[in-house]
Amino acid sequence: MEEMLNFFMKTAIITTGGLATRLLTYTKVSPKAMMPLFDKNYDRFDTPLVKPLIQMIFENLYDSGFRRFCFIVGTKSRNAVKNHLDPDKKFIDLLKSRSFTVDKRFISHLDQLYKKINNCEIEWISQPTPMGFGHALLSAQKFIKNEKFLLHAGDVYFPNYSFLKQLVDHNKKTSSDSTLLLQKKKQLKGYGIAQVSNTNENLVFNVEEKPNTPKSNLVILPAYIFNKKIFSALKKTSKGYNNELQLTDAIKTQINDGDKISSCSFSKKIWFDIGTPKNYYLASNYSYKQANLQ
């Protein structure tokens, strides 16, 4: 998959700037993207690694071939996220000096992370006041060249990233301006909803942001492929739900403008929006079980 993505797509935008009020008080000074989850430790299977979600997202995208990253950060998330991802040689040296008490695998994993970061082009863009998912994306317009890119929310945990190949392949095959990742759900409250035509291309003909009466059972997952047309649509779109600039509304603008919006199914795969205590609990438990599977 890495080879395929390297030729077709290298750029990813990751948003981390929300207030995360449902996870207070922990999120008063730390964003959802820094919530800890468990990851497999390939050096010692009996002890999983504890990582912030943002690191897991970055590493999975890097391993899929992405090399240009734009992190949208808020006032509180900038220091937390940037400090964690910025290579810190002094900290590595400190750990090495205490190697008699520090497991060498932690030093090795940090070294690997820093090598990946140093091999990337990374831009940090501040969003001082959260004004919606669409507003966060719009702030990254200058980072995007004349290329297609992935938009990934920083508060979503995908245990497996095999869906990326499906998403990218479908976008390329259909020559779509935007491609959405959709999943059928019974509980639809709080989600953006899409309506899709029954064709091989699964074209999207309508979307709504958190409707009171959903017109389908297809929810929009927070991983998208866009080209630069999304920025024109965002500029033409008025504020919507919660008086914020919503990405779903901008996709609706694209549809009205005649842009081609395709979709692919996430089927019955597992993912977690960690934005509530219950969802974070479920994600944490699931990640621990996955990390302990040999």
Buried (B, 14 or more C-beta within 10 A) or exposed (E): BEEBBEEBBBBBBBBBBBBBEEBEEEBEEBBBBBBBBBBBBEEEEEEBBEBBBBBBBBBBBBEBBBBBBBBBBBBBBBEBBBEBBEBBEEEBEEBEEEEEEEBEBBBEBBEEBBEBBEEBEBEBBEBEEBBBBBBBBBBBBEBBEEEBBBBBBBBBBBBEBEBBEBBBBBBBEBEBBBBBBBBEEEEBEEBBBBBBEEEEBBBBEBBBBBBEEBEBBBBBBBBBBBBBBBBBBBEEBEBBBEEBBBBBBBBBBBBEEEBBBBBBBBEEBEBBBBBBEEBBEBBBEBBBEBBBEE
